[in-house]
C-alpha cells in the first residue's frame, strides 16, 4: 500500500455500515466506519492500529468487497514494440 493511497467504501460497504445485520465483527465494522474516502493511508493506518493490524483489517474489508482504493486500477495492457518491417532491396 502507498502512503498517499485513499481507501473508500464501496456501495456494499456503505450498506454494511448502516445495516448491522450484515454480520461484520465489531473490529471490522469499526474500521469500516473510520474509512472516510479522504484520509491517506499513512494517517489511516495509525487510526486503524487502535483496532488491530491495519493491513489485515483493510485486506479483509477489501476481500469482502466493502472497500476499494484509488490505486485499485485494472491491469494495464502490455504493449509490445512494433516490429520493424524488413525492406527488400
N, C-alpha and C positions, 0 to 999 in steps of 0.2 A: 504494500500500500504506500501511496505517496503522501507526504506531509500536507500537501495542499488539496488532496482528494476530498471531495464533498460527497457524503452519503445522504440519500433521501429515501423516504418511504415510497414504496410502490402503491398502487391503488389497493392491493390486498393488505399491505402494511397499514394503510390508513384505516381500513375496515377493522383490522385486528386490534388496533388501539381502542377503537370505540366499542368493540364487542368482546367483552371478557369471556364469552363462551368459546372463543377461538382456541383456548386451551394452552396458551403460552405460559411457560414457567414465569414466576414473578420477576426473576432477574432479566430474562429476555424481554418481557413486556416493559420493564423499567428502562432497559437500554433502548428499545424502540421508541419510547416516549421522548428520551433525551435527544434522539437524532432528529434534527430540525431542517436538514437540507441547506443549511447556511454555514455551519461550523466546520472548518477544515479539520482533517483527520488528526493533525498534531494536537490540537486543543481537545477534540472529541475523545481522543484516546485517553487523555488524562481524566476526563469526566467519567468515561466508562470504566476506568480502573477501579473505581469505588465499588463496582458491581461484580468484578471478576476480571478474567483475561479479556481485554478489549478485542484482540484479534479473533479469539474464539467466538465471542458474542456476535461480532459483525459477520463472521463466516457463517454461523448458524442462521442468523436472520436472512442473510443473502441466499443460502441454500433453501430456506423455506419460501423464498420468493417475496419476502417482505421488504427487502432493501435493494437498492441499486446505487451505483456511484457514477459520478460524471466521468469516470475512467472506464466504465463498463461499455466499451465500444465494441462493435462487431469486428471480427478479424478482418484486417485489410488484405486485399488480394495481392499476391506476389506477382509482380510484372517481370517478365524475362526481357533482357535487352533484345532488340530487333537484330536478326541475323543479317549480316551484310550479304548482298547478292553478288555472286561472282560474275564478273563480266567477261564475256568471250571476246577474244582478240582475233 
